[in-house]
């Protein structure tokens, strides 16, 4: 049905037991035929410093990250919320990928934002702050369905698998909606 495409998934958390990482793993299992989901880790990225690019001292982790993002066809961001905004690690990844100026690896890649929190607000603030950055990065972003996942701590079993139920069904529908939208944007 779809031509073979690779969609990168970035989970905006470094914590071992990160709910965003667990959601990213669940999404990987939802890939339809012809689509590969690839989790892109953020764990080894030093804080962005323009001197690295200006002085030709770019860390190997930046080079690998930029090459990986450049090679994907689209991106799903899975983010928690820190202080009503995106976690620093995710913002850092956006900055690293957007530099050096004029060589952004994000440019034109269709995106989706899936936010989550252990509480009821579902990381609404992070979701919308991230969308502001994606506008500047020229990443068309899926508008509907909006994906806000509340009470995320209740959604996984003891084996860290997403439990069956309304949220799993909604997440699958959101993934399918993104793939349908992604396909339209890329034709």
Rosetta silent file (secondary structure, phi, psi, omega in degrees, C-alpha in Angstrom):
SEQUENCE: XXXXXXXXXXXXXXXXXXXXXXXXXXXXXXXXXXXXXXXXXXXXXXXXXXXXXXXXXXXXXXXXXXXXXXXXXXXXXXXXXXXXXXXXXXXXXXXXXXXXXXXXXXXXXXXXXXXXXXXXXXXXXXXXXXXXXXXXXXXXXXXXXXXXXXXXXXXXXXXXXXXXXXXXXXXXXXXXXXXXXXXXXXX
SCORE:     score description
SCORE:     0.000 S_00000001
   1 L     0.000  -45.581  179.868    0.000    0.000    0.000 S_00000001
   2 L  -109.298  149.999  170.894    2.799    2.443    0.929 S_00000001
   3 L   -71.747  151.006 -177.595    6.213    2.836   -0.614 S_00000001
   4 L   -60.557  120.378 -179.838    8.932    1.855    1.845 S_00000001
   5 E  -135.513  153.716  177.877    9.533    4.812    4.159 S_00000001
   6 E  -116.617  127.377  178.076   11.355    5.277    7.453 S_00000001
   7 E  -112.210  122.521  176.590    9.831    7.359   10.220 S_00000001
   8 E   -80.426  144.810  175.631   12.079    8.437   13.075 S_00000001
   9 E  -121.544  123.304  176.851   10.703    8.456   16.599 S_00000001
  10 E  -112.456  121.084  175.950   12.253   10.773   19.180 S_00000001
  11 E   -98.955  119.804 -173.220   11.353   10.266   22.829 S_00000001
  12 L   -81.700   49.814  178.543   12.066   13.433   24.786 S_00000001
  13 L  -153.487  147.552  178.585   13.353   11.824   27.956 S_00000001
  14 L  -102.539  -13.459 -174.372   16.568   10.220   29.142 S_00000001
  15 L   -60.648  138.447  179.111   15.159    8.338   32.140 S_00000001
  16 L   -55.250  -43.110 -177.490   15.488    4.514   32.012 S_00000001
  17 L   -95.560   26.402 -177.921   11.820    4.097   32.941 S_00000001
  18 L   -55.739  128.637  175.150   10.685    6.933   30.687 S_00000001
  19 H   -67.291  -34.919  178.301    7.028    6.746   29.697 S_00000001
  20 H   -63.296  -40.416  177.147    7.883    8.497   26.427 S_00000001
  21 H   -65.532  -38.214  178.387   10.396    5.754   25.614 S_00000001
  22 H   -65.709  -40.650  176.882    7.781    3.110   26.440 S_00000001
  23 H   -64.250  -42.653  178.860    5.262    4.822   24.148 S_00000001
  24 H   -58.299  -44.208  178.376    7.910    5.026   21.399 S_00000001
  25 H   -62.605  -38.880  178.348    8.517    1.258   21.706 S_00000001
  26 H   -65.179  -38.712  179.376    4.761    0.628   21.514 S_00000001
  27 H   -64.056  -39.586  179.744    4.539    2.770   18.362 S_00000001
  28 H   -53.663  -38.912 -179.087    7.319    0.765   16.689 S_00000001
  29 L   -72.942   -9.122 -177.571    5.062   -2.306   16.924 S_00000001
  30 L   -99.596    7.714 -177.177    2.264   -0.411   15.148 S_00000001
  31 L   -64.907  127.554  175.985    4.120    0.180   11.888 S_00000001
  32 L   -76.419  168.235  178.342    1.993   -0.703    8.864 S_00000001
  33 L   -56.211  135.001  178.116    3.381   -2.607    5.906 S_00000001
  34 L    88.310   -1.989  179.201    5.900   -0.548    3.948 S_00000001
  35 E  -123.526  133.006  173.881    6.737    1.703    6.889 S_00000001
  36 E  -112.779  128.757  173.509    9.644    1.263    9.269 S_00000001
  37 E   -97.459  132.380 -176.975    9.640    3.077   12.606 S_00000001
  38 E  -129.119  117.474  176.815   13.105    3.795   13.961 S_00000001
  39 E   -74.172  128.875  179.577   13.753    5.093   17.473 S_00000001
  40 L  -108.127  108.492 -176.422   16.467    7.753   17.410 S_00000001
  41 L   -71.879  150.595 -179.700   18.173    7.959   20.807 S_00000001
  42 L  -114.611    2.183 -169.379   19.108   11.280   22.372 S_00000001
  43 L   -61.027  -31.852 -171.338   21.203    9.925   25.252 S_00000001
  44 L  -107.901   22.457 -177.401   24.693   10.817   23.990 S_00000001
  45 L   -95.582  111.988  174.633   24.148   14.342   22.673 S_00000001
  46 L   -63.445  157.993  178.005   26.203   17.038   24.442 S_00000001
  47 L   -57.536  135.748 -177.210   24.483   20.404   24.858 S_00000001
  48 L   -60.741  135.615  175.879   24.603   22.284   21.559 S_00000001
  49 L  -139.847  118.175 -177.191   27.456   24.761   21.221 S_00000001
  50 H   -59.941  -24.758  177.931   27.851   26.634   17.947 S_00000001
  51 H   -57.568  -33.377  179.037   31.628   26.660   18.452 S_00000001
  52 H   -56.224  -45.540  179.549   31.620   22.945   17.577 S_00000001
  53 H   -74.570  -43.833 -176.181   30.384   23.777   14.067 S_00000001
  54 H   -64.576  -33.866 -175.182   32.291   27.057   13.698 S_00000001
  55 L  -104.257   13.175  178.504   35.619   25.531   14.730 S_00000001
  56 L    54.012   44.915  177.197   35.156   22.200   12.918 S_00000001
  57 L  -122.552   39.678 -174.113   35.109   20.244   16.209 S_00000001
  58 L   -66.050  123.892  178.544   31.714   18.595   15.735 S_00000001
  59 L   -59.915  145.535  178.237   31.256   15.706   18.191 S_00000001
  60 H   -55.096  -35.049 -179.399   30.836   12.283   16.588 S_00000001
  61 H   -65.205  -33.897  175.617   27.457   11.999   18.338 S_00000001
  62 H   -66.068  -45.788 -178.697   26.234   15.124   16.488 S_00000001
  63 H   -60.244  -47.792 -179.399   27.403   13.733   13.152 S_00000001
  64 H   -62.971  -43.327  179.509   25.696   10.377   13.777 S_00000001
  65 H   -63.155  -48.903 -179.972   22.493   12.054   14.979 S_00000001
  66 H   -60.595  -42.783  178.788   22.338   14.446   12.027 S_00000001
  67 H   -63.275  -40.616 -179.605   23.006   11.609    9.564 S_00000001
  68 H   -64.867  -47.068 -179.691   20.298    9.461   11.165 S_00000001
  69 H   -66.273  -40.335  179.415   17.681   12.228   11.077 S_00000001
  70 H   -57.776  -33.881 -174.889   18.670   13.214    7.527 S_00000001
  71 H   -80.537  -13.746 -179.837   17.988    9.609    6.433 S_00000001
  72 L   -88.664  159.683 -176.895   14.414    9.404    7.778 S_00000001
  73 L   -95.744  -20.004  179.915   11.379   10.541    5.832 S_00000001
  74 E  -160.541  174.049 -175.952    9.313   11.860    8.750 S_00000001
  75 E  -142.213  134.347  168.485    9.383   12.197   12.536 S_00000001
  76 E  -109.394  122.708  176.225    7.083   11.384   15.430 S_00000001
  77 E   -97.270  128.921  176.025    8.003   13.248   18.599 S_00000001
  78 E  -115.865  113.726 -171.491    6.913   11.643   21.878 S_00000001
  79 E  -130.854  138.507  165.628    7.326   14.132   24.681 S_00000001
  80 L   -84.506 -175.295  178.368    6.698   14.528   28.363 S_00000001
  81 L  -121.401  130.893  173.892    6.363   17.999   29.864 S_00000001
  82 E  -118.751  117.347  176.044    8.945   19.709   32.039 S_00000001
  83 L    52.952   44.340  178.319    7.829   22.996   33.603 S_00000001
  84 L    66.244   23.901  178.778    5.075   23.537   30.990 S_00000001
  85 E  -149.523 -173.424  179.510    7.502   23.086   28.095 S_00000001
  86 L   -78.276  150.351  175.608    9.589   20.496   26.260 S_00000001
  87 L   -62.710  148.406 -179.565   12.410   18.720   28.065 S_00000001
  88 H   -55.874  -37.179 -178.359   15.853   20.209   27.497 S_00000001
  89 H   -62.656  -35.586  179.557   17.102   17.010   25.833 S_00000001
  90 H   -74.473  -42.436  177.072   14.466   17.306   23.106 S_00000001
  91 H   -62.467  -39.935  177.482   15.084   21.022   22.533 S_00000001
  92 H   -59.768  -43.311  178.645   18.816   20.263   22.392 S_00000001
  93 H   -62.120  -41.022  177.192   18.189   17.630   19.693 S_00000001
  94 H   -60.963  -43.782 -179.144   16.186   20.160   17.668 S_00000001
  95 H   -64.626  -44.875  179.777   19.028   22.672   17.962 S_00000001
  96 H   -60.012  -44.282 -178.586   21.709   20.144   16.983 S_00000001
  97 H   -71.244  -20.474 -176.730   19.717   19.042   13.938 S_00000001
  98 H   -89.292   -3.581 -176.327   19.011   22.608   12.827 S_00000001
  99 L  -118.871  160.685   -4.689   22.663   23.598   12.603 S_00000001
 100 L   -66.351  158.227 -176.656   24.874   24.691   11.016 S_00000001
 101 L   -49.424  132.824 -179.772   22.593   27.397    9.697 S_00000001
 102 L    88.228   -2.283 -178.684   21.218   26.488    6.288 S_00000001
 103 L  -128.050   34.785 -177.859   21.844   22.757    6.753 S_00000001
 104 L   -63.295  131.818  176.743   18.923   21.706    8.949 S_00000001
 105 L   -81.300   -8.267 -178.556   18.185   17.982    8.876 S_00000001
 106 L   -87.564  -22.029 -168.868   14.581   18.740    9.894 S_00000001
 107 L   -51.138  119.561  174.060   13.607   20.826    6.857 S_00000001
 108 L    79.118   -1.320 -178.428   10.394   19.626    5.226 S_00000001
 109 L   -78.805  122.835  178.098   10.060   16.389    7.223 S_00000001
 110 E   -63.387  133.873 -174.057    6.407   15.717    8.137 S_00000001
 111 E  -124.725  161.469  169.564    6.017   15.516   11.912 S_00000001
 112 E  -138.637  149.596  178.745    3.563   14.485   14.594 S_00000001
 113 E  -119.835  120.190  176.390    3.599   15.360   18.290 S_00000001
 114 E  -116.097  114.160 -179.227    2.411   12.824   20.863 S_00000001
 115 E  -109.736  155.686 -176.367    2.586   14.190   24.415 S_00000001
 116 E  -150.315  155.256  174.905    2.087   12.350   27.698 S_00000001
 117 L  -157.074  157.232  176.521    2.086   12.849   31.429 S_00000001
 118 L   -71.726  -16.497 -179.722    1.342   10.921   34.600 S_00000001
 119 L   -97.754 -160.724 -175.139   -1.286   13.562   35.431 S_00000001
 120 L   -92.093  -15.661 -175.290   -4.393   14.831   33.684 S_00000001
 121 L   -79.224  -12.885  172.491   -2.942   17.708   31.627 S_00000001
 122 L    59.967   26.540  178.517   -1.300   15.298   29.170 S_00000001
 123 L    61.346   37.974  179.276    1.696   17.582   28.557 S_00000001
 124 H   -55.253  -44.976 -178.865   -0.445   20.124   26.713 S_00000001
 125 H   -62.313  -45.036  179.592    2.159   22.870   27.233 S_00000001
 126 H   -63.188  -41.973 -179.319    5.019   20.749   25.884 S_00000001
 127 H   -56.374  -47.703 -175.644    2.936   19.704   22.891 S_00000001
 128 H   -78.491  -32.125  174.305    2.273   23.297   21.864 S_00000001
 129 H   -65.213  -41.112  178.100    5.755   24.613   22.628 S_00000001
 130 H   -61.402  -42.310  179.042    7.210   21.860   20.471 S_00000001
 131 H   -59.392  -35.689  177.673    4.843   22.793   17.652 S_00000001
 132 H   -61.530  -43.734  178.787    6.184   26.384   17.771 S_00000001
 133 H   -65.492  -38.740 -178.050    9.712   25.125   17.166 S_00000001
 134 H   -65.452  -30.839  175.201    8.545   22.829   14.364 S_00000001
 135 H   -61.288  -48.702 -179.853    7.033   25.813   12.533 S_00000001
 136 H   -63.449  -35.523 -178.095   10.436   27.526   12.499 S_00000001
 137 L   -79.395    1.962  178.888   12.138   24.278   11.437 S_00000001
 138 L    60.048   44.939  176.601    9.754   24.033    8.457 S_00000001
 139 L  -108.585  104.765  175.868    8.318   20.700    9.557 S_00000001
 140 L   -57.445  134.513 -173.127    4.693   20.356    8.465 S_00000001
 141 E  -123.078  131.460  179.332    2.942   18.930   11.521 S_00000001
 142 L   -56.719  129.791 -179.512   -0.162   16.759   11.684 S_00000001
 143 L   -90.135  -38.249 -177.223   -3.000   18.783   13.187 S_00000001
 144 L  -135.659  139.193   -0.415   -5.571   16.046   13.845 S_00000001
 145 L   -77.561  149.266  170.659   -5.893   13.975   15.788 S_00000001
 146 L   -74.719  139.998 -175.523   -4.180   15.825   18.583 S_00000001
 147 E  -118.197  104.235  176.716   -2.408   13.281   20.775 S_00000001
 148 E  -124.392  119.412 -176.808   -2.415   13.965   24.513 S_00000001
 149 E  -112.441  111.149  179.907   -1.979   10.914   26.720 S_00000001
 150 L   -93.229  163.124  175.741   -2.971   11.370   30.374 S_00000001
 151 L    51.225   40.149 -173.707   -2.363    9.021   33.305 S_00000001
 152 H   -59.824  -28.021 -177.916    0.462    7.374   31.359 S_00000001
 153 H   -65.563  -17.522 -179.171    1.763    5.576   34.460 S_00000001
 154 H   -92.312   -3.371 -167.636   -1.375    3.393   34.418 S_00000001
 155 L   -94.598   -5.349 -175.286   -1.026    2.287   30.780 S_00000001
 156 E  -118.140  144.094  177.448    1.785   -0.289   30.933 S_00000001
 157 L   -84.001 -177.735 -177.118    1.855   -3.797   32.363 S_00000001
 158 L   -65.054  -17.706  176.926    4.657   -5.263   34.474 S_00000001
 159 L   -94.642   10.050  179.628    6.506   -6.233   31.257 S_00000001
 160 L    67.127   23.139  175.091    6.388   -2.585   30.074 S_00000001
 161 L   -93.073  143.658  176.920    3.923   -3.412   27.285 S_00000001
 162 E   -66.274  125.054 -179.365    1.105   -1.020   26.503 S_00000001
 163 L   -69.165  149.237  174.152   -2.084   -2.527   27.919 S_00000001
 164 L   -66.167  151.645  178.604   -5.011   -3.168   25.607 S_00000001
 165 L   144.476 -167.379 -174.703   -7.823   -0.673   25.891 S_00000001
 166 H   -59.330  -42.965 -177.607   -8.986    2.756   24.816 S_00000001
 167 H   -67.228  -42.452  178.369   -5.567    4.415   24.922 S_00000001
 168 H   -62.812  -42.235  177.665   -3.882    1.672   22.907 S_00000001
 169 H   -63.133  -42.987  178.896   -6.702    1.831   20.352 S_00000001
 170 H   -63.540  -43.547  179.918   -6.447    5.639   20.214 S_00000001
 171 H   -61.665  -41.917  178.000   -2.670    5.495   19.797 S_00000001
 172 H   -62.820  -42.521  177.543   -3.021    3.004   16.932 S_00000001
 173 H   -63.652  -38.677  179.267   -5.596    5.281   15.252 S_00000001
 174 H   -66.796  -41.634  176.924   -3.272    8.265   15.712 S_00000001
 175 H   -61.772  -45.839  178.654   -0.346    6.352   14.185 S_00000001
 176 H   -62.743  -39.660  178.547   -2.533    5.334   11.218 S_00000001
 177 H   -64.198  -40.097  177.755   -3.759    8.927   10.835 S_00000001
 178 H   -62.908  -45.268 -178.668   -0.156   10.147   10.796 S_00000001
 179 H   -63.213  -42.767  177.205    0.828    7.592    8.127 S_00000001
 180 H   -61.184  -46.160 -179.903   -2.192    8.547    5.981 S_00000001
 181 H   -65.694  -44.772  177.720   -1.400   12.258    6.394 S_00000001
 182 H   -55.080  -43.717 -179.431    2.333   11.637    5.824 S_00000001
 183 H   -63.534  -42.222  178.800    1.499    9.829    2.566 S_00000001
 184 H   -64.952  -42.031 -178.923   -0.657   12.736    1.353 S_00000001
 185 H   -65.303  -31.291 -176.497    2.027   15.290    2.235 S_00000001
 186 L   -93.881   11.088  178.388    4.651   13.272    0.330 S_00000001
 187 L  -106.273    0.000    0.000    2.706   12.849   -2.912 S_00000001
